[in-house]
Amino acid sequence: MNHLKTFTLIAVLTALFGGIGLVIGGANGMLIALVLAGGMNLFSYWNADKIVLRMYRAQMVDETHPDARIRAYVTDTLDMARRAGLPRPKVAIIPNDQPNAFATGRNPENAAVCATTGLLDMLTREEIRGVMAHELAHVKNRDTLTMTVTATLAGAISALANFALFFGAGDRERPGGIIGALALMLLAPMAAGLVQMAISRAREYEADRVGAEIAQDPQALASALQKIEGYSKRIVNLTAERNPASGQLFIINPLSGRGADNLFSTHPNTGNRVRALMELGTRMGMTPRAASTFVPTSAPTTSVPLTGEARPRGPWG
């Protein structure tokens, strides 16, 4: 169902793009906008993984790392990747106290999965496995490619909306005139953004499901999601705050931690995700765990205040 929803939303973006072109009526302007948007997104497609890894100061690690926690993290991630039929991904750690994780890369052959040092500090090994299985599910589902396609269409829509102001506003015979052009310039990018957000939420639900199957422990992922959300409200991720567009990459919103399932959220409501995972666990024959074990009672004493930078600790420098 989530795949169908994604394809439907992409179709909506495509229809919106075509509709704007029809309203503008300028084939040359539409072509220029498409070329510019396509060029920028093509650059992002080939280089986004390198950009985001450098942005978050990600450090590649392997099974020979001197820290036992990191060795276990790498070993478990690579073992799950093998069992999921995926090529060996790059595995990295990010020096940040906020527990979180993301996957990047244009395809499974060029994928990297990343966990913050906070995630390794604050979650159990089973919970970390659940989180990394979720990220491997994104790789398996080629979600990066899906989001690149939607970003290309949304970028083209925004460019066309701007062209509408210049190429459409002066045409008095065109319906709407300057008012119509201004409305188009404002509303079309907003509509495209909302569709992008809906696609992102659909992808998160699907990655939860597939990730739970990869790890064979949906309840561990449910527990991890609640812990990450709880800690993310207490520990700031300044890199994400400076680059809010990267927030949709993470398993839990690193910016506000609110995660409301509404039009303006790129992440589903955590409670909804947990319920879906618990139901999956029941179907798999697992005995439900007490909900109270999922919620952290307090932030660790090593947490940084909301006004401070998340500093690396221990073996990460």
Backbone bond lengths (Angstrom), bond angles and torsions (degrees), N, CA, C in turn:
res aa  C-N    CA-C-N  psi(-1)  N-CA   C-N-CA  omega(-1)  CA-C   N-CA-C  phi
1 M - - - 1.458 - - 1.522 111.27 -
2 N 1.375 117.32 -40.06 1.452 119.79 179.84 1.523 111.61 -65.40
3 H 1.350 116.94 -35.53 1.464 119.95 176.56 1.527 109.94 -63.02
4 L 1.339 115.87 -44.04 1.456 119.73 179.11 1.525 110.79 -62.46
5 K 1.335 116.08 -41.58 1.461 119.88 178.79 1.526 110.80 -61.86
6 T 1.335 116.35 -42.09 1.467 119.82 179.53 1.518 111.23 -62.01
7 F 1.326 116.14 -48.05 1.475 119.45 -179.67 1.523 110.77 -62.70
8 T 1.338 116.29 -37.19 1.460 119.70 178.55 1.522 111.31 -63.95
9 L 1.329 116.06 -43.52 1.462 119.85 -179.97 1.522 111.98 -67.19
10 I 1.336 117.04 -36.73 1.467 119.85 175.27 1.521 109.66 -63.89
11 A 1.337 116.14 -38.85 1.463 119.63 176.75 1.522 110.95 -62.67
12 V 1.342 116.06 -37.24 1.465 119.90 177.35 1.531 110.13 -63.38
13 L 1.330 116.59 -43.54 1.465 120.22 176.83 1.519 111.19 -59.46
14 T 1.330 115.70 -44.28 1.461 120.07 179.98 1.524 111.05 -62.68
15 A 1.334 115.92 -42.96 1.463 119.88 178.61 1.524 110.86 -64.46
16 L 1.336 117.14 -39.59 1.459 121.09 178.08 1.520 110.62 -63.47
17 F 1.323 115.81 -42.32 1.460 120.68 177.19 1.531 111.07 -59.45
18 G 1.347 115.66 -48.38 1.456 119.35 178.99 1.513 112.62 -63.87
19 G 1.347 116.25 -37.00 1.455 119.58 179.16 1.517 112.48 -64.41
20 I 1.326 116.64 -40.66 1.470 119.90 178.05 1.520 110.28 -64.08
21 G 1.337 115.46 -42.85 1.464 118.35 177.53 1.514 111.93 -60.01
22 L 1.326 115.35 -37.52 1.461 119.74 179.13 1.528 111.00 -67.00
23 V 1.331 116.30 -42.25 1.456 120.40 179.71 1.525 111.16 -65.04
24 I 1.334 115.89 -44.45 1.465 119.15 -179.87 1.529 109.77 -66.03
25 G 1.336 115.90 -44.84 1.451 120.61 178.50 1.509 114.80 75.20
26 G 1.333 116.38 3.92 1.463 119.13 179.97 1.507 111.06 -103.10
27 A 1.313 116.55 103.23 1.469 119.86 -176.89 1.518 111.46 -63.69
28 N 1.344 117.64 -38.28 1.459 120.24 -179.06 1.526 111.54 -65.76
29 G 1.318 115.83 -44.44 1.461 118.72 178.34 1.507 111.87 -63.33
30 M 1.321 117.05 -40.46 1.454 120.96 178.80 1.527 110.65 -63.34
31 L 1.327 116.56 -40.44 1.461 120.33 -179.47 1.518 110.95 -65.72
32 I 1.337 116.62 -43.47 1.463 120.22 179.64 1.527 110.36 -62.04
33 A 1.342 116.18 -45.11 1.458 119.95 179.83 1.525 111.20 -61.55
34 L 1.311 116.94 -42.11 1.460 120.94 -179.25 1.523 111.11 -64.83
35 V 1.340 116.01 -41.65 1.465 119.69 179.68 1.525 111.02 -63.88
36 L 1.346 116.82 -44.71 1.455 120.49 179.72 1.520 111.48 -63.58
37 A 1.329 116.44 -48.37 1.461 120.01 -179.61 1.531 111.12 -64.21
38 G 1.333 115.47 -42.74 1.463 118.85 179.25 1.509 112.36 -63.39
39 G 1.358 116.38 -39.32 1.462 120.34 179.24 1.521 111.83 -63.48
40 M 1.336 116.36 -45.01 1.463 119.86 -179.85 1.523 111.30 -64.83
41 N 1.321 116.68 -41.46 1.454 118.94 -178.41 1.520 112.29 -75.34
42 L 1.336 116.85 -29.21 1.463 119.42 174.33 1.520 110.42 -65.28
43 F 1.349 116.09 -40.66 1.465 119.59 175.78 1.524 110.18 -60.96
44 S 1.340 116.17 -44.30 1.459 120.39 179.23 1.523 111.36 -62.96
45 Y 1.344 116.11 -38.95 1.467 120.18 -179.12 1.529 111.30 -59.18
46 W 1.337 116.49 -42.83 1.459 120.27 -177.18 1.521 113.27 -82.84
47 N 1.334 117.80 -21.62 1.464 119.80 -171.67 1.521 114.51 -123.64
48 A 1.339 118.59 -4.52 1.462 120.35 -174.84 1.527 112.05 -59.63
49 D 1.344 117.21 -39.26 1.465 119.13 -178.62 1.522 110.92 -62.88
50 K 1.330 117.43 -43.13 1.472 120.33 179.68 1.522 110.47 -65.79
51 I 1.331 116.44 -39.25 1.462 120.72 -179.06 1.523 110.88 -63.74
52 V 1.334 116.55 -48.19 1.464 119.31 -175.14 1.525 111.11 -71.51
53 L 1.325 118.23 -36.17 1.463 120.41 177.79 1.525 110.90 -64.56
54 R 1.325 116.55 -40.72 1.462 120.53 177.58 1.531 110.31 -68.37
55 M 1.319 116.85 -39.19 1.465 121.85 -179.38 1.528 110.98 -58.57
56 Y 1.345 116.12 -42.19 1.464 120.46 -177.10 1.531 113.12 -94.65
57 R 1.325 117.02 11.11 1.476 122.70 177.39 1.535 111.30 54.05
58 A 1.333 115.34 42.71 1.463 120.47 -178.91 1.528 110.82 -66.70
59 Q 1.323 115.31 140.02 1.465 122.22 179.61 1.528 108.69 -117.75
60 M 1.327 116.79 121.96 1.457 120.97 179.03 1.533 110.08 -69.79
61 V 1.332 115.61 138.18 1.460 120.81 -179.21 1.535 108.61 -133.88
62 D 1.333 115.59 161.32 1.460 119.98 177.87 1.521 109.91 -142.62
63 E 1.336 115.42 -171.98 1.463 120.75 -173.84 1.522 113.15 -68.46
64 T 1.321 118.63 -11.26 1.463 121.19 -178.10 1.524 112.75 -93.53
65 H 1.308 117.83 4.57 1.472 120.29 -177.00 1.529 109.96 -60.27
66 P 1.343 117.83 140.95 1.473 119.92 -176.99 1.524 114.72 -68.19
67 D 1.336 118.77 -21.26 1.459 120.70 -179.07 1.530 109.73 -86.03
68 A 1.333 116.45 128.24 1.465 121.21 -175.23 1.519 111.92 -64.48
69 R 1.343 117.96 -36.82 1.460 120.19 179.63 1.530 111.34 -63.10
70 I 1.319 115.35 -40.90 1.461 119.14 -179.04 1.520 110.38 -70.82
71 R 1.332 116.82 -38.08 1.471 119.15 176.55 1.528 110.24 -60.81
72 A 1.326 117.12 -42.92 1.465 120.47 179.26 1.526 110.55 -64.81
73 Y 1.322 116.41 -41.82 1.468 121.39 178.49 1.528 110.95 -60.02
74 V 1.326 117.11 -46.02 1.460 120.93 -179.81 1.519 110.69 -66.86
75 T 1.329 116.48 -47.39 1.468 120.91 -178.21 1.527 111.27 -59.66
76 D 1.320 116.62 -45.97 1.468 120.41 -179.23 1.530 110.78 -64.45
77 T 1.324 116.81 -42.26 1.466 120.50 -178.45 1.525 110.76 -64.36
78 L 1.319 116.78 -45.78 1.467 119.83 -179.07 1.525 111.00 -67.96
79 D 1.343 116.83 -36.10 1.472 119.86 178.29 1.531 110.34 -63.80
80 M 1.330 117.05 -43.75 1.455 119.59 178.73 1.527 111.29 -66.66
81 A 1.332 116.99 -36.46 1.463 119.65 177.89 1.523 110.65 -62.02
82 R 1.328 116.51 -42.19 1.474 120.29 178.55 1.524 110.52 -62.94
83 R 1.332 116.58 -45.52 1.464 119.81 -178.20 1.527 112.23 -68.14
84 A 1.343 116.06 -24.23 1.470 120.02 177.47 1.522 111.77 -86.48
85 G 1.346 117.10 0.51 1.457 120.62 179.22 1.510 113.75 74.56
86 L 1.337 117.58 26.82 1.463 121.85 -178.27 1.524 111.27 -100.50
87 P 1.324 117.96 150.66 1.463 120.11 170.89 1.531 109.58 -62.17
88 R 1.306 116.75 158.62 1.463 121.07 -179.64 1.532 109.70 -62.72
89 P 1.341 118.08 117.45 1.464 119.41 179.10 1.530 110.94 -84.53
90 K 1.298 116.71 161.38 1.460 121.10 167.50 1.524 107.11 -73.39
91 V 1.316 116.00 141.46 1.463 120.91 -179.92 1.524 107.68 -120.76
92 A 1.334 116.09 130.84 1.460 120.16 -174.96 1.517 110.86 -136.17
93 I 1.327 114.98 159.65 1.453 122.16 170.08 1.521 108.27 -118.51
94 I 1.320 115.45 149.25 1.458 122.25 179.94 1.525 107.85 -118.00
95 P 1.328 118.26 123.82 1.469 120.63 -179.00 1.518 111.50 -72.94
96 N 1.327 116.39 85.27 1.457 121.63 179.89 1.522 108.50 -151.00
97 D 1.323 117.01 135.22 1.461 121.41 -176.07 1.517 113.73 -72.98
98 Q 1.328 118.60 -21.42 1.462 119.91 179.57 1.527 109.46 -73.26
99 P 1.332 119.49 124.10 1.468 119.73 178.27 1.527 110.20 -69.52
100 N 1.328 116.54 124.52 1.451 121.39 -179.84 1.523 108.62 -170.48
101 A 1.322 116.55 174.21 1.465 121.08 -178.66 1.516 109.32 -162.16
102 F 1.329 116.01 156.95 1.462 120.58 173.61 1.518 110.09 -155.62
103 A 1.328 115.58 166.11 1.465 123.27 174.30 1.517 108.22 -120.67
104 T 1.316 116.05 150.02 1.450 120.54 177.45 1.523 108.71 -146.99
105 G 1.324 116.51 172.38 1.462 121.17 -176.80 1.508 111.38 118.01
106 R 1.336 116.05 143.45 1.466 119.28 -172.84 1.521 113.72 -77.16
107 N 1.329 118.04 -16.45 1.459 121.30 178.07 1.525 108.60 -161.38
108 P 1.340 118.97 170.82 1.464 120.36 -178.33 1.523 113.67 -59.44
109 E 1.314 117.58 -27.89 1.468 120.45 -179.66 1.523 112.27 -74.30
110 N 1.318 117.32 -17.27 1.466 121.21 -178.51 1.529 111.09 -126.67
111 A 1.314 116.45 37.33 1.463 121.21 -174.13 1.520 111.62 -92.87
112 A 1.318 114.18 151.02 1.459 121.69 171.47 1.519 108.13 -135.16
113 V 1.322 116.73 137.11 1.463 121.47 175.49 1.518 107.59 -116.29
114 C 1.327 115.70 138.78 1.461 120.95 -171.85 1.526 110.75 -132.40
115 A 1.312 115.70 138.99 1.458 122.17 173.24 1.521 108.32 -126.11
116 T 1.325 116.45 144.22 1.458 119.12 176.28 1.525 109.80 -77.96
117 T 1.336 115.02 159.12 1.459 118.88 175.81 1.530 110.28 -62.34
118 G 1.338 116.24 -31.46 1.463 119.64 177.13 1.510 112.39 -61.80
119 L 1.329 116.92 -37.02 1.460 120.59 178.95 1.521 110.22 -63.14
120 L 1.335 117.02 -43.52 1.462 120.68 -179.21 1.524 110.92 -69.33
121 D 1.333 117.30 -28.38 1.462 121.30 -179.38 1.522 112.74 -76.72
122 M 1.322 117.44 -37.34 1.459 121.44 -164.00 1.524 114.72 -105.86
123 L 1.321 118.40 -14.35 1.457 120.77 -178.12 1.519 110.66 -109.77
124 T 1.329 115.92 157.07 1.461 120.69 175.20 1.529 109.53 -75.15
125 R 1.316 115.24 167.26 1.462 119.10 179.54 1.520 110.77 -61.78
126 E 1.337 117.91 -39.50 1.467 120.83 179.63 1.520 110.72 -64.77
127 E 1.329 117.01 -39.66 1.460 120.47 179.19 1.523 111.35 -67.42
128 I 1.332 116.23 -39.76 1.466 119.99 177.40 1.526 110.04 -62.93
129 R 1.334 116.54 -41.03 1.465 119.87 176.03 1.529 110.76 -59.14
130 G 1.319 116.68 -42.70 1.459 119.79 179.12 1.513 112.12 -61.74
131 V 1.345 116.57 -43.04 1.461 121.02 179.69 1.526 111.04 -63.95
132 M 1.323 116.63 -45.49 1.461 119.12 -177.07 1.529 111.24 -71.56
133 A 1.333 117.37 -28.79 1.463 119.70 173.69 1.530 109.81 -64.87
134 H 1.338 116.88 -38.34 1.468 120.99 175.20 1.529 110.29 -59.47
135 E 1.327 117.26 -44.10 1.466 120.37 -179.59 1.531 110.93 -67.45
136 L 1.320 116.99 -37.82 1.467 120.12 176.06 1.526 110.64 -65.32
137 A 1.331 116.66 -31.58 1.464 120.01 176.46 1.528 110.35 -63.99
138 H 1.335 117.32 -38.94 1.462 119.99 175.32 1.530 110.35 -59.28
139 V 1.328 115.70 -41.18 1.472 120.15 178.89 1.525 109.31 -65.12
140 K 1.325 116.18 -47.08 1.467 120.84 -178.03 1.526 111.07 -62.00
141 N 1.329 117.28 -38.32 1.459 122.08 -179.01 1.523 113.58 -81.63
142 R 1.332 117.14 -1.19 1.473 122.56 -177.97 1.529 111.35 53.45
143 D 1.319 115.16 44.34 1.455 119.84 -178.37 1.526 112.22 -66.66
144 T 1.328 117.04 -30.26 1.462 119.12 178.34 1.515 110.06 -61.22
145 L 1.324 116.78 -41.41 1.463 120.28 177.91 1.524 110.59 -64.43
146 T 1.344 116.56 -43.33 1.469 120.29 178.93 1.519 110.89 -58.49
147 M 1.329 116.21 -46.84 1.453 119.63 -178.59 1.526 111.61 -68.61
148 T 1.336 117.02 -29.44 1.461 119.22 176.81 1.519 110.63 -67.22
149 V 1.325 116.40 -41.84 1.467 119.88 177.97 1.518 110.77 -61.43
150 T 1.331 116.65 -46.29 1.463 119.48 -179.84 1.522 111.17 -66.48
151 A 1.321 117.03 -36.28 1.465 119.72 178.17 1.520 110.72 -65.02
152 T 1.343 116.62 -38.31 1.458 120.11 178.11 1.521 110.63 -62.90
153 L 1.325 116.52 -46.83 1.461 119.98 179.47 1.525 111.58 -64.79
154 A 1.341 116.58 -43.34 1.465 119.42 -179.85 1.522 110.69 -65.04
155 G 1.334 116.51 -39.36 1.458 119.84 177.52 1.521 111.79 -63.76
156 A 1.327 116.32 -40.44 1.466 120.18 178.33 1.529 110.54 -65.85
157 I 1.336 116.03 -38.36 1.466 119.74 178.53 1.530 110.43 -63.27
158 S 1.327 117.04 -44.14 1.461 120.44 178.79 1.524 111.08 -62.61
159 A 1.336 115.94 -41.81 1.461 119.07 178.91 1.520 111.22 -64.27
160 L 1.324 116.25 -42.68 1.465 119.63 179.15 1.525 111.32 -64.41
161 A 1.331 116.17 -36.83 1.456 119.21 178.82 1.522 110.97 -62.61
162 N 1.345 116.21 -38.48 1.462 119.18 176.66 1.524 111.33 -68.06
163 F 1.334 116.30 -38.81 1.464 119.37 176.97 1.526 110.86 -62.89
164 A 1.334 115.87 -30.78 1.461 119.16 -179.20 1.521 111.52 -60.24
165 L 1.333 116.24 -34.62 1.458 119.55 -179.34 1.522 111.50 -64.03
166 F 1.346 115.49 -37.46 1.465 119.68 -174.69 1.522 112.78 -91.13
167 F 1.333 115.71 -37.88 1.459 118.79 -175.85 1.526 113.31 -93.47
168 G 1.343 115.69 -20.62 1.453 118.17 -176.12 1.500 115.02 -106.87
169 A 1.353 116.56 -27.71 1.455 118.91 -172.23 1.512 112.69 -67.64
170 G 1.339 116.56 -31.60 1.456 119.00 -175.79 1.504 114.13 -82.11
171 D 1.292 117.45 -7.26 1.465 121.43 -179.09 1.516 109.22 -88.59
172 R 1.303 116.98 99.69 1.460 121.35 -175.42 1.524 111.74 -66.67
173 E 1.322 116.69 -22.99 1.456 119.63 -178.92 1.518 112.10 -81.15
174 R 1.317 116.14 -13.09 1.464 119.38 -178.76 1.521 109.33 -79.53
175 P 1.325 118.79 136.95 1.464 121.56 -178.45 1.527 111.54 -56.07
176 G 1.321 115.80 131.07 1.457 120.36 176.07 1.505 113.98 95.61
177 G 1.346 118.39 -32.32 1.448 121.60 -179.43 1.510 112.44 55.55
178 I 1.344 116.71 -141.25 1.458 121.32 -177.62 1.519 112.04 -64.66
179 I 1.339 116.78 -36.88 1.468 119.76 179.56 1.528 110.35 -65.70
180 G 1.334 115.79 -43.32 1.459 119.23 178.37 1.519 111.88 -63.70
181 A 1.338 116.16 -39.87 1.461 119.82 179.91 1.523 111.11 -65.02
182 L 1.345 116.44 -43.10 1.462 119.80 178.47 1.526 111.37 -63.81
183 A 1.332 116.03 -42.69 1.466 119.84 178.34 1.527 110.20 -61.43
184 L 1.326 116.06 -41.97 1.459 120.72 179.18 1.518 110.67 -63.76
185 M 1.336 116.56 -42.78 1.455 121.07 -178.70 1.524 111.41 -61.45
186 L 1.342 117.01 -35.79 1.457 120.95 -177.09 1.527 112.91 -86.13
187 L 1.320 116.45 -42.62 1.454 120.16 -171.38 1.525 113.85 -82.28
188 A 1.336 117.47 -35.41 1.463 119.24 -177.49 1.530 112.43 -63.03
189 P 1.351 120.22 -48.51 1.471 118.79 176.62 1.518 112.65 -62.19
190 M 1.344 116.61 -34.89 1.466 119.67 178.21 1.523 110.32 -63.92
191 A 1.336 116.27 -44.19 1.462 119.98 178.84 1.526 110.72 -62.77
192 A 1.328 116.21 -41.79 1.470 119.75 178.86 1.523 110.87 -63.75
193 G 1.344 116.72 -39.90 1.458 120.03 178.21 1.510 112.42 -63.74
194 L 1.323 116.40 -40.12 1.463 120.12 178.63 1.525 111.62 -63.84
195 V 1.333 115.96 -39.10 1.466 119.24 177.74 1.522 110.12 -65.57
196 Q 1.355 116.90 -41.09 1.459 120.20 176.63 1.525 111.07 -57.82
197 M 1.332 116.19 -44.37 1.459 120.31 -179.86 1.518 111.32 -62.52
198 A 1.334 116.27 -41.26 1.464 119.99 179.35 1.526 110.61 -63.35
199 I 1.337 116.81 -40.79 1.462 120.50 178.07 1.523 110.19 -63.17
200 S 1.343 116.46 -42.55 1.458 120.07 -179.80 1.524 110.91 -61.11
201 R 1.320 117.67 -42.73 1.467 120.28 179.02 1.525 110.82 -63.71
202 A 1.336 116.85 -41.56 1.464 120.10 179.12 1.525 110.60 -61.32
203 R 1.334 116.25 -40.04 1.458 120.10 179.98 1.521 111.71 -65.85
204 E 1.344 117.45 -34.90 1.465 120.02 179.54 1.522 110.96 -66.44
205 Y 1.319 117.42 -44.29 1.463 120.22 177.93 1.532 110.65 -59.89
206 E 1.321 116.30 -43.36 1.459 119.59 -178.69 1.527 111.08 -67.03
207 A 1.337 116.95 -39.51 1.467 119.99 178.24 1.519 111.07 -66.58
208 D 1.338 118.00 -34.01 1.468 120.14 174.40 1.525 110.19 -59.99
209 R 1.322 116.36 -47.12 1.459 120.68 -177.08 1.526 111.53 -64.23
210 V 1.322 116.38 -50.72 1.464 120.65 -178.21 1.529 110.39 -66.96
211 G 1.334 116.71 -40.25 1.460 119.98 178.98 1.520 112.14 -62.90
212 A 1.339 117.03 -40.06 1.459 120.47 178.20 1.523 110.76 -62.81
213 E 1.322 116.54 -35.58 1.463 120.27 178.07 1.531 111.23 -71.49
214 I 1.337 116.75 -36.30 1.467 120.01 178.49 1.526 110.48 -65.01
215 A 1.344 116.38 -46.02 1.469 120.52 -178.54 1.522 112.42 -81.05
216 Q 1.340 116.99 -16.05 1.466 122.56 -176.78 1.529 111.90 59.40
217 D 1.343 116.18 33.09 1.456 120.04 179.49 1.530 109.82 -155.92
218 P 1.330 117.83 75.78 1.465 119.66 -179.05 1.520 113.24 -61.92
219 Q 1.335 117.25 -28.78 1.463 119.29 -179.11 1.525 111.83 -69.83
220 A 1.318 117.61 -31.11 1.466 120.05 176.45 1.523 110.16 -65.92
221 L 1.334 116.82 -40.55 1.464 119.97 177.32 1.525 110.12 -66.71
222 A 1.333 117.87 -40.21 1.461 120.73 177.77 1.524 110.90 -60.11
223 S 1.318 116.23 -44.31 1.458 120.94 178.14 1.526 110.87 -62.05
224 A 1.334 116.12 -43.21 1.456 120.72 -179.54 1.519 111.55 -62.51
225 L 1.326 117.33 -42.28 1.462 120.81 -178.77 1.526 111.01 -60.05
226 Q 1.325 116.31 -42.87 1.463 119.34 -179.26 1.528 111.69 -68.73
227 K 1.323 116.32 -38.86 1.461 118.64 177.81 1.531 111.00 -65.56
228 I 1.332 116.28 -44.75 1.463 119.55 -178.99 1.526 110.43 -61.55
229 E 1.326 116.56 -44.13 1.461 118.88 179.27 1.522 110.93 -63.07
230 G 1.332 116.97 -42.46 1.454 120.01 -179.98 1.517 112.34 -61.42
231 Y 1.328 116.62 -46.08 1.455 120.20 -179.20 1.530 112.26 -72.22
232 S 1.331 117.18 -31.55 1.467 119.25 -177.78 1.524 111.93 -66.03
233 K 1.336 116.81 -21.67 1.459 120.38 176.89 1.515 111.44 -76.64
234 R 1.344 116.57 -18.45 1.457 121.05 -176.52 1.526 113.21 -105.07
235 I 1.326 116.76 -22.38 1.469 120.58 -173.38 1.518 109.18 -120.92
236 V 1.293 117.49 121.73 1.458 121.73 -176.24 1.529 110.59 -80.61
237 N 1.307 116.21 147.22 1.460 123.11 171.37 1.523 105.97 -114.84
238 L 1.325 116.30 93.56 1.457 120.38 -172.44 1.528 112.17 -65.88
239 T 1.327 117.67 -32.40 1.464 119.43 178.60 1.522 110.43 -63.31
240 A 1.320 116.08 -42.72 1.463 119.67 177.14 1.528 110.65 -66.66
241 E 1.333 117.58 -37.60 1.460 119.87 179.19 1.532 110.99 -63.57
242 R 1.319 116.17 -35.71 1.466 119.69 178.77 1.515 111.83 -76.24
243 N 1.326 116.76 -22.66 1.470 121.90 -178.25 1.518 108.89 -130.20
244 P 1.336 117.98 69.33 1.467 121.00 -172.34 1.520 114.00 -61.50
245 A 1.342 117.82 -24.64 1.466 119.13 179.61 1.523 111.48 -63.58
246 S 1.332 117.36 -23.46 1.466 120.29 -179.93 1.521 112.24 -80.22
247 G 1.332 117.37 -7.74 1.457 120.21 -176.46 1.509 113.98 -61.46
248 Q 1.344 117.64 -31.16 1.457 120.38 -177.92 1.521 112.59 -68.88
249 L 1.336 117.97 -13.22 1.459 120.73 178.56 1.523 112.38 -70.18
250 F 1.327 117.14 -30.98 1.457 121.80 -169.51 1.521 112.10 -78.52
251 I 1.320 115.19 158.23 1.461 120.80 -179.34 1.533 110.97 -68.21
252 I 1.336 116.95 -32.12 1.468 123.51 174.01 1.523 107.67 -129.27
253 N 1.320 116.93 140.98 1.455 122.00 -179.88 1.527 110.85 -51.01
254 P 1.342 119.18 115.83 1.463 120.62 -178.44 1.515 113.54 -83.08
255 L 1.320 118.02 -4.34 1.458 121.15 -173.44 1.524 112.77 -88.05
256 S 1.333 115.88 -62.08 1.462 119.00 -174.54 1.518 112.61 -109.88
257 G 1.323 116.87 -24.72 1.453 120.42 -175.89 1.508 114.13 73.67
258 R 1.365 118.10 3.56 1.466 120.15 -177.02 1.517 111.56 -75.71
259 G 1.340 117.30 -41.53 1.455 121.79 173.88 1.505 114.93 54.63
260 A 1.312 119.56 33.45 1.467 120.98 -178.65 1.513 110.89 -70.99
261 D 1.318 116.40 140.73 1.459 121.06 -178.92 1.528 108.06 -85.86
262 N 1.339 115.80 76.98 1.447 120.36 -178.91 1.515 109.48 -134.90
263 L 1.319 117.16 -178.49 1.458 121.10 -174.44 1.514 113.06 -59.86
264 F 1.340 117.96 -28.45 1.451 120.62 -172.35 1.525 112.84 -102.47
265 S 1.311 118.86 15.87 1.452 122.60 -179.75 1.526 110.55 -109.04
266 T 1.339 115.76 133.24 1.460 119.65 175.40 1.527 111.54 -85.99
267 H 1.326 117.78 -10.89 1.458 121.86 -179.06 1.532 110.33 -117.91
268 P 1.315 117.47 141.35 1.463 120.04 175.61 1.523 110.67 -66.49
269 N 1.308 115.70 160.37 1.453 121.31 174.12 1.528 109.22 -61.44
270 T 1.332 116.21 130.22 1.462 120.19 -175.79 1.523 111.90 -62.22
271 G 1.334 116.78 -37.77 1.461 119.23 177.88 1.515 112.14 -60.13
272 N 1.338 116.75 -40.21 1.467 120.06 177.73 1.523 110.90 -64.40
273 R 1.335 116.23 -39.93 1.466 120.09 179.69 1.527 110.24 -65.52
274 V 1.316 116.36 -42.70 1.465 120.61 -179.56 1.522 110.63 -62.41
275 R 1.332 116.81 -44.85 1.470 119.90 179.85 1.527 110.96 -60.53
276 A 1.340 116.37 -42.57 1.468 119.24 179.52 1.524 111.06 -63.49
277 L 1.327 116.84 -39.49 1.464 120.37 179.56 1.526 111.63 -69.11
278 M 1.324 117.01 -38.68 1.459 119.82 178.31 1.525 110.82 -65.46
279 E 1.325 116.33 -39.15 1.465 119.88 176.55 1.520 110.44 -63.75
280 L 1.340 116.90 -38.70 1.460 120.31 177.14 1.524 110.20 -64.19
281 G 1.339 116.50 -41.25 1.460 120.04 177.48 1.518 112.35 -60.54
282 T 1.329 116.24 -39.98 1.464 120.33 177.90 1.528 110.86 -62.86
283 R 1.343 115.61 -42.32 1.481 118.91 178.29 1.520 111.54 -65.43
284 M 1.334 116.65 -26.61 1.463 120.69 178.39 1.519 112.02 -84.95
285 G 1.345 116.44 0.86 1.458 120.08 177.30 1.503 114.70 85.29
286 M 1.325 119.03 16.10 1.456 122.18 -179.75 1.521 110.12 -84.77
287 T 1.321 116.64 145.35 1.461 121.49 175.87 1.524 108.73 -79.34
288 P 1.330 118.08 124.34 1.475 119.73 -178.02 1.521 111.53 -59.61
289 R 1.345 115.26 139.14 1.461 120.49 176.17 1.521 109.24 -91.21
290 A 1.306 115.56 158.43 1.466 120.13 179.28 1.521 109.62 -63.48
291 A 1.328 116.70 132.37 1.459 120.89 -177.51 1.516 112.08 -60.07
292 S 1.342 117.46 -29.48 1.458 119.95 -176.49 1.517 112.59 -64.38
293 T 1.350 117.70 -22.40 1.454 119.65 -179.93 1.518 111.86 -74.05
294 F 1.345 117.79 -10.03 1.442 120.49 -177.08 1.528 113.12 -86.67
295 V 1.336 117.68 -18.59 1.456 120.09 -169.82 1.521 110.52 -104.60
296 P 1.358 118.94 122.68 1.461 120.78 177.13 1.524 110.13 -67.10
297 T 1.316 116.99 135.59 1.465 119.74 -177.78 1.516 111.98 -77.50
298 S 1.331 117.61 -28.31 1.460 120.60 179.57 1.509 108.78 -160.51
299 A 1.309 115.99 162.55 1.457 120.78 176.49 1.519 109.14 -75.53
300 P 1.329 118.72 150.99 1.457 121.05 177.44 1.523 110.92 -60.63
301 T 1.328 115.84 154.49 1.457 119.41 -179.07 1.517 112.02 -66.62
302 T 1.340 117.68 -17.90 1.460 120.84 179.88 1.512 112.25 -87.74
303 S 1.328 118.60 2.74 1.458 121.34 179.75 1.518 110.63 -61.90
304 V 1.322 115.98 150.28 1.455 119.86 176.69 1.512 108.49 -95.76
305 P 1.329 117.60 151.17 1.469 120.01 178.08 1.512 111.06 -68.09
306 L 1.324 116.77 163.54 1.453 121.18 -176.79 1.514 113.22 -64.04
307 T 1.326 117.21 -16.58 1.462 119.43 179.84 1.516 112.25 -96.71
308 G 1.320 117.74 -0.54 1.460 120.12 -175.07 1.509 112.27 -107.74
309 E 1.334 117.55 162.40 1.456 123.29 176.72 1.510 109.11 -77.08
310 A 1.331 116.54 141.43 1.464 121.10 175.34 1.516 108.27 -75.06
311 R 1.346 117.11 108.33 1.456 120.95 -173.04 1.520 110.35 -96.27
312 P 1.332 118.36 145.33 1.463 120.57 177.05 1.511 110.78 -69.18
313 R 1.341 117.01 152.72 1.448 122.31 -178.30 1.513 109.27 -129.01
314 G 1.332 114.60 166.65 1.441 122.25 169.20 1.516 113.80 56.01
315 P 1.356 117.68 -134.96 1.467 121.39 -173.67 1.517 114.36 -68.11
316 W 1.354 117.56 -7.61 1.452 119.75 -178.79 1.524 111.95 -90.03
317 G 1.288 118.68 1.22 1.453 121.28 176.59 1.486 113.82 90.86
